Amino acid sequence: MKKFYNYTFRAVCIYIVLLIGIVFITSDSSELTVHQCASNENLEKRLQSFVISNPESASLCVEEETREVVGPSPTEAPVPTPEPTPEVTPEPTPTPVPKTSDSYIQTVDTTDFPVLSTTWGNVSHYGHDCYGCTSGKTATGYDISSGNIYYTDATYGSVRIVASGTEYPFGTILRISDASTSPIVAIVLDRGGSIGSGKKYMLDLLMENNAAAYAAGVKYHMTIEVLRMGY
């Protein structure tokens, strides 16, 4: 029986100690909560008084909070620079090409002129700078060194210059044509060793230069009409 009381006494003591500890811990936590609440109230009061006394600082605080919430403003996209309009280069005005022998036009109409004789033959071409042509003049002394291919006659006007054999004396006026080209009125002012009656070429027509003569080539089966024999 004595042991039972001893155990009971011990249990009661332990219970009392535990109860005292629980009461102590609870009172400390309540006290801490009360202290925290009081601190929070004091902090809020201080903040309110700071805002009232410093409105500019308060607006800065609000702006900082807004920046934190909203975030940085997006970077504005660069405005594209318009590309320069390319300059249009005007096309150069074409230089007029001077007339050549291919565009020869008679200054005197010889349609009704009497024909003294007619023959047929091949007509070649030559220039003042041809191989062996060194003087720049025709056999009659007429200057052709500048590329001039015309001679002005008192009766027939502007006529072409042609070389022939001795069957045609100097000053003879010839009308040269075929079915596909317009007639060319020419005057015999020059001679050639490889041209003439019974040879490969009947006449040699003067061109601006040897390159133009080479391009013109040979005209075959041309009609050759004598309008005037000599001067």
C-alpha positions as CSV (number, residue, x, y, z in Angstrom):
1,M,0.0,0.0,0.0
2,K,2.9,2.3,0.8
3,K,4.4,1.6,-2.7
4,F,1.1,2.5,-4.3
5,Y,1.1,5.9,-2.6
6,N,4.7,6.5,-3.6
7,Y,3.9,5.8,-7.3
8,T,0.8,7.9,-7.2
9,F,2.7,10.8,-5.6
10,R,5.4,10.6,-8.3
11,A,2.8,10.5,-11.1
12,V,1.1,13.6,-9.6
13,C,4.4,15.4,-9.4
14,I,5.3,14.6,-13.0
15,Y,1.8,15.7,-14.1
16,I,2.2,19.0,-12.2
17,V,5.6,19.6,-13.8
18,L,4.3,18.9,-17.3
19,L,1.3,21.2,-16.7
20,I,3.6,24.0,-15.4
21,G,5.8,23.6,-18.5
22,I,2.8,23.7,-20.9
23,V,1.5,26.8,-19.2
24,F,4.9,28.5,-19.4
25,I,5.4,27.7,-23.1
26,T,1.8,28.9,-24.0
27,S,2.3,32.1,-22.1
28,D,5.6,32.8,-23.9
29,S,4.1,32.2,-27.4
30,S,1.1,34.4,-26.6
31,E,3.4,37.1,-25.3
32,L,5.5,36.9,-28.4
33,T,2.4,37.1,-30.6
34,V,1.2,40.2,-28.6
35,H,4.7,41.7,-29.0
36,Q,4.7,41.1,-32.8
37,C,1.2,42.5,-33.2
38,A,2.2,45.6,-31.2
39,S,5.4,45.9,-33.3
40,N,3.4,45.7,-36.5
41,E,0.9,48.3,-35.3
42,N,3.8,50.6,-34.4
43,L,5.4,50.0,-37.8
44,E,2.2,50.8,-39.7
45,K,1.7,54.0,-37.6
46,R,5.3,55.1,-38.4
47,L,4.8,54.4,-42.2
48,Q,1.6,56.4,-42.2
49,S,3.2,59.3,-40.5
50,F,6.2,59.1,-43.0
51,V,3.9,59.1,-46.0
52,I,2.0,62.1,-44.6
53,S,5.2,64.0,-44.0
54,N,7.0,62.9,-47.2
55,P,4.5,62.5,-50.1
56,E,7.3,62.6,-52.7
57,S,9.1,59.7,-51.1
58,A,5.8,57.8,-50.9
59,S,5.2,58.3,-54.7
60,L,8.7,57.0,-55.4
61,C,7.9,53.9,-53.3
62,V,4.7,53.4,-55.2
63,E,6.6,53.7,-58.5
64,E,9.2,51.2,-57.4
65,E,6.4,48.7,-56.4
66,T,4.7,49.3,-59.8
67,R,8.0,48.6,-61.6
68,E,8.4,45.4,-59.7
69,V,4.9,44.3,-60.6
70,V,4.7,45.5,-64.1
71,G,8.2,44.8,-65.1
72,P,10.5,46.8,-67.6
73,S,8.8,48.5,-70.5
74,P,9.4,46.9,-73.8
75,T,12.0,48.4,-76.1
76,E,10.5,50.4,-78.9
77,A,11.0,48.9,-82.4
78,P,13.3,51.0,-84.6
79,V,11.6,52.9,-87.4
80,P,12.8,51.5,-90.7
81,T,14.7,54.0,-92.9
82,P,13.1,54.2,-96.3
83,E,15.4,53.0,-99.1
84,P,16.7,55.8,-101.5
85,T,15.0,55.9,-104.8
86,P,17.5,54.8,-107.5
87,E,18.4,57.6,-109.9
88,V,17.3,56.9,-113.5
89,T,20.1,57.7,-115.9
90,P,18.7,59.2,-119.1
91,E,19.5,57.3,-122.2
92,P,22.1,59.0,-124.4
93,T,20.7,60.6,-127.6
94,P,21.9,58.6,-130.5
95,T,24.4,60.4,-132.8
96,P,23.2,60.7,-136.3
97,V,25.1,58.5,-138.7
98,P,26.4,60.3,-141.7
99,K,25.2,59.0,-145.1
100,T,27.4,56.5,-146.8
101,S,27.4,55.1,-150.4
102,D,24.6,52.7,-149.5
103,S,22.3,55.8,-149.0
104,Y,23.4,57.5,-152.2
105,I,20.6,59.7,-153.7
106,Q,20.9,61.2,-157.2
107,T,20.9,65.0,-157.2
108,V,19.9,65.0,-160.9
109,D,17.2,62.6,-162.3
110,T,18.8,60.8,-165.3
111,T,15.7,58.7,-166.1
112,D,15.1,60.5,-169.4
113,F,18.8,61.0,-170.3
114,P,19.8,59.2,-173.6
115,V,21.9,56.0,-173.2
116,L,24.9,55.8,-175.5
117,S,25.7,52.1,-174.9
118,T,25.0,49.3,-172.4
119,T,27.1,46.5,-171.1
120,W,27.1,44.1,-168.2
121,G,29.8,43.1,-165.8
122,N,30.9,42.6,-162.2
123,V,31.6,45.7,-160.0
124,S,34.2,45.5,-157.1
125,H,34.9,48.2,-154.5
126,Y,38.1,49.9,-153.2
127,G,39.1,52.6,-150.7
128,H,41.6,55.4,-150.7
129,D,43.7,53.4,-148.2
130,C,43.7,50.2,-150.2
131,Y,46.9,48.1,-150.7
132,G,49.2,50.0,-153.1
133,C,47.1,53.3,-152.9
134,T,49.7,55.7,-151.4
135,S,49.0,59.1,-153.0
136,G,45.4,59.6,-151.7
137,K,44.4,60.9,-155.1
138,T,42.8,59.5,-158.2
139,A,44.6,59.1,-161.5
140,T,43.2,62.4,-162.5
141,G,44.6,64.1,-159.4
142,Y,41.3,64.4,-157.5
143,D,41.9,64.3,-153.7
144,I,40.1,61.4,-152.0
145,S,42.4,61.1,-148.9
146,S,39.6,62.3,-146.6
147,G,37.3,59.5,-147.6
148,N,35.4,61.6,-150.0
149,I,33.6,59.4,-152.6
150,Y,31.7,62.1,-154.5
151,Y,32.5,64.5,-157.4
152,T,30.3,67.4,-158.4
153,D,29.6,67.5,-162.2
154,A,28.2,70.6,-163.9
155,T,25.5,68.6,-165.7
156,Y,24.9,65.5,-163.5
157,G,25.4,67.1,-160.1
158,S,26.8,65.0,-157.2
159,V,28.0,61.7,-158.6
160,R,30.1,58.8,-157.3
161,I,33.7,58.2,-158.3
162,V,34.6,55.0,-160.2
163,A,37.8,53.4,-161.6
164,S,37.6,51.7,-165.0
165,G,39.7,50.4,-167.9
166,T,40.9,52.5,-170.8
167,E,37.7,51.7,-172.8
168,Y,36.1,54.6,-170.8
169,P,38.0,57.9,-171.0
170,F,38.2,60.2,-167.9
171,G,35.0,62.1,-167.3
172,T,32.7,59.4,-168.7
173,I,29.4,59.3,-166.9
174,L,28.1,55.7,-166.1
175,R,24.8,54.6,-164.6
176,I,25.3,51.4,-162.7
177,S,22.2,49.3,-161.5
178,D,20.7,45.9,-161.1
179,A,17.2,44.5,-160.4
180,S,17.6,44.8,-156.6
181,T,19.4,48.1,-156.1
182,S,18.8,51.7,-157.1
183,P,20.9,53.2,-159.9
184,I,24.2,54.8,-159.1
185,V,25.4,57.6,-161.4
186,A,29.3,57.6,-161.4
187,I,32.1,59.4,-163.1
188,V,35.3,57.8,-164.3
189,L,38.2,59.5,-162.5
190,D,40.5,56.6,-161.8
191,R,42.2,53.6,-163.3
192,G,43.0,50.0,-162.1
193,G,45.2,47.3,-163.5
194,S,42.9,44.4,-162.7
195,I,39.7,46.0,-164.0
196,G,38.3,46.7,-167.5
197,S,36.7,44.9,-170.4
198,G,37.5,41.2,-170.6
199,K,38.7,41.1,-167.0
200,K,37.2,39.7,-163.8
201,Y,35.8,43.1,-162.8
202,M,34.4,45.7,-165.2
203,L,34.5,48.6,-162.7
204,D,35.9,49.4,-159.2
205,L,33.6,51.7,-157.2
206,L,35.2,54.1,-154.6
207,M,34.2,53.6,-151.0
208,E,35.0,55.7,-147.8
209,N,37.8,53.3,-146.8
210,N,39.1,49.8,-147.5
211,A,37.1,48.3,-144.6
212,A,33.9,49.6,-146.2
213,A,35.0,48.2,-149.5
214,Y,35.7,44.8,-148.1
215,A,32.2,44.8,-146.4
216,A,30.5,45.8,-149.7
217,G,32.1,42.8,-151.5
218,V,31.4,42.3,-155.2
219,K,28.2,43.1,-157.1
220,Y,27.7,40.6,-159.9
221,H,26.0,41.0,-163.3
222,M,25.5,44.7,-163.0
223,T,24.0,46.8,-165.8
224,I,26.4,49.5,-167.0
225,E,25.0,52.3,-169.1
226,V,27.0,55.1,-170.7
227,L,25.3,58.5,-170.4
228,R,28.3,60.6,-171.5
229,M,31.6,59.5,-173.1
230,G,34.4,61.6,-171.6
231,Y,34.2,65.2,-170.7
